[in-house]
């Protein structure tokens, strides 16, 4: 059976990958990327979607940027040194504990940590990469990363698109609560 066409909240987790103090200043379109990740965090809270946060070698690259960390103060970052999040046993354990089947990926860098995580996940998870919530130092690498993930079987979506897919209906309380995020 092939996976459903629309992304669903059931079994989904929002994964925020390595949006850190020393790396973000070098990232293309960083303000939009952070704004969209913050929007997705707020949306995930409204819909009860769990959030997983990773940090690549925080001793060298710093902690998660304040704009994001302020929104998820209760989420403990999973520290890693591998580029793929799956190199961290704690990451794999968190997904298993939450019974996750779909990863909604955001973060940096699109062609390194996001791409390696997406490609490694595809054997066991449905993967949705949010194209306007990932970036790299060079925009060309973002496009190559997105294409590689798409070619590997990941769904490429956008912040607004995934929000409407998860909501499905404008008559719900969650839609009313999410409306400010959709403007």
N, C-alpha and C positions, 0 to 999 in steps of 0.2 A: 504494500500500500504506500503510495507516495504521500509526502507530508501535505497538510492542508495549504491552500494557496495563501490565505490570510494569516498574519501573525496573530497569535492568541495570547492572552495573559496566563492561561493555565500552563503551569510548568516553566514559565519564563522568568528570567533574571536579567536585570540591567547590569552590565559589566562596564565599569569605568576604569580604563587602563592608563596608568602612569601619567596623569596630568600634574606634573611636578614643577616646583619652583624654579629649578635651574634649567629645565628643558623647555618649558612653555615660552619664554621670551624669544626663542629661536624659531618657533612654529608659525607657519603661514596661516593667516586668517584666525589668529588665536582668540580674538574677542568673540567672534561668531561661534567658534567651536565651544568655548566655555559657556556662552549664553545658552546654546542648545543642550549641552550636557546638564546644566542647572535646570532647564525646562523639563528635560526627561526625568531628572531626579524628582522634581515636584510632581510630575505626572505619575511616576511609579509609586510614590507615596499615596496618592489619591486612589490608585487602582490596586494597592496591596501587592505590588510586584517587588520582590526582594532585590536589594542592591548589593553588588560585590565590588569592592574597590581594591586596586592593586597599586603598588609602588615599586618601580625598578630601582634597586640599589639606592635607597633613600639617603644613605650616608654620603653618597657622592652627588646625587641629583636633587636632594631636598625632599621635603614632604609634599603632599598633595596641596595644590594652590588653595588659598583661603576661600575664594568664591565657591568652590566645590565643597571643601571640607565643612564650611559653615552650614551647608544644606544637609549634610549626612554625618553629624557629629557622633552619632551612635554607631556608625559603621567603622569597624576596626580595619585598617588597611592590611592587605596581605602583602608582605615584603617578598620580593623575588630577585634573583639575579639572572635567571633564564629569560630569554626574550619572550617566548611563549608563556602565557600564564600557566599552562599545564605542566611546566617544569617545577612549579611550586606545589608540593604535596598538600599544603593547606588549601590551595585553590580547588584542587580536585575533591578534597574532602568536604569543602563547603558546598559545592554543587551537589554532591551525592547526598549530603545531609538534608538539603532543601528539596531533593527530588526534582532537579532542574532538567528540562528536556529542550528548552530553547534559550539561546544566548543572544541578547541584544547588545551588540558591542559598540562602544564609544571609546575615544581616547587618542593617545599618541604613542608612537608614530604609526601611521596607517600602513606603511610598507614594511614595518619591522614587527613590533610587539603585537599590534592588532592583527596583522596578516598571519603571523605565525600562530597566534591563538586561534584565529578563525579556521585556518587550514587544518590544524591539529584536532579541532573540535568536531569537524565534519563527519568523522566516523561514528560519533556517538550522540551528537546534538544537532538540532536545527540551528542554523546560524543566520542572524540578521545583522548586517553592518549598517550603521546609520551614517550615510555619506556626508552629511553636513554636521556631524559631531565627531569626525575623525580628521586628523591632519598630520602633516610631516613638516620638516624644515623646508622642503622644496615641493611645490604643487605638482610637479611632474611625478614625484614619487607617490603622491596621494593617488593619482590616476592609475599608475601602474599597480599599486597595492589593491585598489578597488577592483581592477580588472582581473588580477590574479585570484582574488577571493571569489569573484563572480564565476570565473572559469572553474574554480574548484568546487562550486556548488552552493556558495553562500548567497543569501538573498541580500541585495543592496537596496536600501530604502532611505527615507529621510525622516527627520524629526516629526514633522507634521503628519506624514503618511503613516508612520507606525502608530502614532497616537490615535488617529481616526480608525485604523484597523482594529486596534485593541478595544476602542470604545464601541464600535459597531452601530450604535443607535443614539440619536440626539435626545431621546426622551428619558435618559437615565440621570440620576443624581450625579454620577461621576462625570458625565458630559458637562453638566452645569458647573461643577467645580473646576473642570478643566478649561472652560471657555476662555478665561483670561490668558491661558498659556497658548491658545490657538489663534491669538490676534497678532 
